[in-house]
Amino acid sequence: MPSVAPPKEPIAFEDLTRIDIRVGTILEVSDIPNSRKLVRLTVDLGFAERTVVVGMKRERENPSEIEGLQALFVVNLAPRKMAGILSEAMLFDLGYSDGIPPALAIPERPVPNGTRVG
């Protein structure tokens, strides 16, 4: 089992409050042709549907297994083009940086899409 990484440098509480983390439902997972690791998610965030490009093709045998699940997303990052597709949020996926099989960061029970963390 991999060892646990030490914590990062401390940040000011105000820095944390600038990150807008919301719950969204993953409506669809679709393949991005010619990409070895990226897939496109269509996510209902309550206030909008957004496209989120994530690198989970190699992490999961069947990326579509997360369709219909709620997960946490950072929604106030600047949009970024990946494989020619504009990604409008970032999925919280646990484990990748620590070399363990990934797991979604999910609410313990269903909550309305768009619910804020904090």
JODATA-V666327 format. One record per residue. PHI is phi in whole degrees, 0 to 359 (NA if undefined). PSI is psi in whole degrees, 0 to 359 (999 if undefined). Layout:
# JODATA-V666327
phi	psi
PHI	PSI
PHI	PSI
This chain:
# JODATA-V666327
phi	psi
NA	136
296	150
283	156
282	132
289	148
290	158
295	153
286	173
301	145
299	148
236	163
287	145
305	322
300	326
296	319
296	321
291	346
283	341
276	124
261	103
253	127
230	158
273	137
218	154
261	129
281	107
278	323
207	143
241	122
231	149
290	147
252	107
303	148
68	12
246	132
280	340
228	345
267	143
229	160
253	129
255	141
254	123
235	132
269	111
258	13
87	308
268	345
189	159
266	134
229	155
267	132
231	122
264	127
227	150
265	74
240	6
300	320
276	344
274	336
229	138
297	321
227	91
304	334
294	348
296	345
266	358
301	136
88	350
272	149
272	148
209	174
262	140
224	140
275	120
253	356
247	26
280	151
297	137
304	147
221	133
279	130
225	125
54	35
80	5
243	134
282	118
265	128
250	12
190	178
231	129
282	136
276	114
233	122
269	144
107	329
304	311
296	338
260	5
73	26
245	160
304	137
292	153
218	140
287	146
276	113
231	154
290	153
290	339
213	160
301	136
227	162
298	139
301	140
95	352
301	134
273	150
278	139
115	999
